[in-house]
């Protein structure tokens, strides 16, 4: 008599690196194959919030000094980094939340920092005024289009758990920034009446050691730009819906908020809740599936397929489509943190960085 049938893995998942220290979130791979990873300050001891993986070692990047801030308002050092992205010109951008332990931010903390990978030195620091990044802001992820304006634009999601959500647009030449879709419904977490997530077979809620459980409240999180640069895709962490908005409307500060909102499209149910989004030059969209230990792929015709499903993908977080034909993804067991497990830390090290072959390149929106 045969035994029970298990949950079959799908696709090829290659282990790139294991992490025995703090939990990682972001990963990005340069055009020459250099791998960068970041660790936000969510309670783990974080010796360096940004590192480069070199010969299996996690080396502070660009150096230790940039990883030793004097305070949460230090504009000359990384405070708590949530995301790192290599842009189409092969430059590394570091998105600093300025918010250790999700604390209210101070001017100088939230910032976007450009590092020249040829010299491994910081080349530009863009900070945000308080009307763009109020104290509740949590800068989550960023994408770039270098064809717009003099030096390109960046789009950043604000996933604040206890404040307005939205998308921040940055002119990379001047450093000017503005908010779009400010607290628009498409950027907000859904209530339990319409979204009740299940992770590892268990309802996923905030579960403090004392007090009743509460729903997730993180808003606009994953972000990806279409291959032609015309649409920006985004999704709240607490939702199974995908939305898109016109980049032309976002990037023009003269367009009214109402006119920007009029370009929002509900792209429908994606069958899962997602943390990270990514896209490739073949017009395909990648979505992490933290409910199903998987990465899904949305084809240009709107059809979905499973790229990889594996029990090791415990909370797939951030993805990076690299020029080597692979998609890289971190798995960090986010849902096992104490705030979701009645005060008990159920994470089991190591955390992991994986990759899977897709044979497509990143979206290169350059002049």
N, C-alpha and C positions, 0 to 999 in steps of 0.2 A: 504494500500500500504506500503510495507516494505521500510525502509530507506537503504542507501548505506551500503555495507559490508566493514568493516574495515580490516586492516592488522592483521591477526591472529597471536598471539604469539605461540611459539612452544617450548616444553620442560619445565622443572621445574627450576625456578630461585629463589633462596632463598637469601634474603638480610642479610648480615652478619654485616655490619657496614656502617655508613654514616659519611662523612667528611664535616665539616663546615668551615675548614680553607683552607690551600693550596691544590692544586690538587695533587692527588697521581699518581704514575706510577706503581712501582713495588710492588709485594706481594710475600711472600713465607711462607710456613707453615712447621714447624719442625715436626719430626716424633712423637713427643709427643703432637702435636696440638697447639704449640705456633705460633701466627700469627705476622709477621713482614711486615711493609709497609714503603715505602720511598717517599719523596717529592723532586723533583729536584727544583733548584732555577731558575725558568723561569719568575719571575716577581712578584709572590705572596710573601707575608711575610711568611717565613719558620722558625719557632722557632727551629725545629729539622728536619734534612733531613732524619733521620732514626728513626722509632719508633717501639715499640711493643704494640699491642693492649692487654690491660689488663683490664678486667671487664668494657669494653666499653670505656676505656680511652686510649688516645694516649700518651704513655710514651717514652721520649727520650731514645734511645738505642745505645750503652750499657749504656751511661750516657749523661748528658748535655755537659760535657767537650769535648767529642768526636764530638759533634754537634756545637761547637763554634770554627771554624778555625781562626787562626791569620792572614791568607791571602790565596790567591788562590794557593799558593805553599806549604801549610802546609801538610807535610807527616804524621803528628801525629793527624790529625783531618779530619772529612769529610767536603769537600768543597761543592759539589753538587752531590748528589747520584741519579743515574738513575735506578739502578737495585740492587736487593738483592736476593740471591739464597741459599737455604739450600742444601748442597751437600749430596751424598749417605752415608756419615759417620755422618750425623746429625750435621754438623757445618755450621754456617751462614757466607756467603761471601758477602761483600759489594763492589759494583762496583762504584767507585767514578770517575765522569767525570773530576773533577777539572775545570769545565767550567760553572760557573754561567752565565746565559743569553747567552750561546753559545759563550762565549768569548774565544780567543786563550788561550791555556793551558800553564802552567809553570811547569817545572820539580818538582815533589813532589806532584802535584795536582792530576793528573790521577793515580789511584792506585787500587789495589785489596786487601781487608782487610779481614782476617779470624778472626771470633769471636768464642770462645769456649762457647757453650750454657750451659755447666755444671757450669761454673764459671762466665759467662757473662763478660768475659774480652777479650781484643784483644790479639791474639796469634801470628799473622803474618801480616806484611805489605809488599806488593810487589809493588814497583814503576816501571816505565817504562822509558827506555832511549829515547831520542828524535828521534832516527831513527826508533823506534817501535811506539811511540806515538808522532808524530810531533805536532806543535801548533794547527793544524786544527782538530786534533783527537777528536771525541766524542764517548767515550766508552758507548755502549748501553746495551748489554745483554751478559750473560755468562752461559756456561754449563760445567759440570765436568765429567771426566772419571778417577776414582781413580785406575784403573787397569794398566794404562800405566806408565812406568817409576817407580822411587822409591816411589813417593808420589802422582802420578797422574798428569794430565794435565787439564788446563782450556782453553776453546775456547771463545773468545770475539769478538763481532761484532763492527766495527768502522763505524758508520752511518753518518760521517761528512757531513754537508750540503754544505760546501764550500772547500772541500779538498779531497784527495784520500780516497777511502773506502777500506775495506778489512776485514780480520779476523786475530786477534792476538792470538798466541798460547803461553801459559805460562807453564813452568815446575815448579810445585808447590814445589818441594824439593829445588831447587837451586834459584828459583825466576827469572831464565833466561826467556827471551821472544823473539819472532820473529814474523814478519809479513808474512802473506800468502795471496794469491789472491789480491795483492796490485793493486788497481784500475782495477781489472778484470771486464769485462763487466757484469758478473753475480752479482756483488756487487753494481752496480751503479743504480741510479734512472733512470727510463725510461722517454723519452721526451713526450710531449703532443701528438705527432704524433702517439704514440703507447699506451699511458696510460693517460686517462683523468678521474680522480676519481670523483665520485658523492657521497656526504654524506648528509643525511637528505634531499634528493631530489634536492640538489643544487650542481653545479660544485664546486669542492674543490681546491682552489688555494691560494697562498699567495696573500693577498689583502691589501697592505699598505694604510694608510690614504691618502697619496699623492703618485701618480704615478700609472703606469699600473700594473695589476696582473701578477704574475710570477708562473711558475710551481713549485711543490715540488721538492727538490733536495736531500732529505735524502736517503742515500744508505742502505747497509746491516744493518738490524735491528733485526727482529725476528730470533731466533736460537733455534734448538732442536737437540738432539742426538738420534740416533736410539737405539732400545732396545738392540741390540747386540753390540752397540758401533762402528760399522763399518762405518757409514755414519753420516755426520753432515749436517743437513738441515738449510737453511737460505733463507731470502728474503729481498729485499730492501723495504723500506716503500712505495716508489712510484713505484709499480709494482704489477701485478697480477700473476707473475710467481714464482714458487718454484724451488730452486736449491739444489743440494746436492754435497758433496765432500768427498773424502776418508779421514777418520781420521788418518789412518796409514801414508798417505802422509803428512798430515798437521803436525803431531806430530814428524816427523823425520826431524831435521834441516839440515840433509845431502841431502835431496831430493831437487832438483832444483825447482825454481818457475814454470818453464815450465812443469815439470813432475807433480807437484801438480795440475796445471790448466788442465792437460790432464785427470784428474780423475773427473772433474766437470760434472755433469749430469743436464740437464734442465729437471726437473720433470714435466714441462708442466704448463698450465693455471689452476689456482685453483678457478677461478670464482669470485674472490674478491681480494681486496688489504688487507694486514694484517699488524698489528703492532707486536703483540707477537706470538710466536710459543711455543709449549710444546709437550711432548711425554709421553707415559705411557709404563708399562711393558708388555702390550699386543701387542706392535708393532704398535700402533695407534698414529697418529700425530694430534695435535689440532692447529687450526688457528683462531685467532680473525678476524672478518670481520667488519672493521670499515665502510664499505660502506652499510652494511645491518643490523647493530645492532645485530650481531649474533656471535656464535662460531661454526665453522665447524670442522668436524673430517674426517681425511683421513685414510681409512682402509688399512691393509697390502696389499690388492690387488690393491690399487691405486684408489678405488672408494671413492667418497666424500658423506658425509651426514651432515645434520644440527643437531648439538647437542642441541642448544638452540637459539631461535630468540625472542627478546623482545624489545619493544620500550624504555625500561629503560637502555638498553645496548648502551648508547650514547658514542661512541668511546671506545669499549672494548680494553684495552691496554695490560696488562700483565696477564699471567695465571700461576697457580701453581697447579700441580697434587700432592695431599697429600695422606699420608698413610691411611687417614680415608675414602677413597673411593670417595672423592669429588674433583672437579676441581674448584679452586678459580679464580676470574677474577675481575680486577678493571675496572671501567667505569668513565672516567674523563672529557668528553666533550672537549677534546683537540682541536677539529676543531672549537670550538666557541671562541677561544682565539682572542685577538685584531688583531694579525698579519694576521689572515685569514678573518677578518670581517671589513676591512677598518678602523681599529683603535678602534672599539667598542668591549668591552668585553661582549659577549652574553651568557657566562656561567651562569647557575643557580644552586646555591648550594641547597642541598648537593650533593657532589660526592659520589660514592658508591663502596662498595666491595660486590660482590655476590659469591655464590657457586652453583654448580649443581652436582648431583650425577653421577658418572661414574663407580663406583665399580671396579676400577683398581688402581694399585699403581704407584708411580713414577719410573722412570728408575734408578735402583741402580747399577751403574757400579763401584763396589768396588772390591778390591783384593779377 
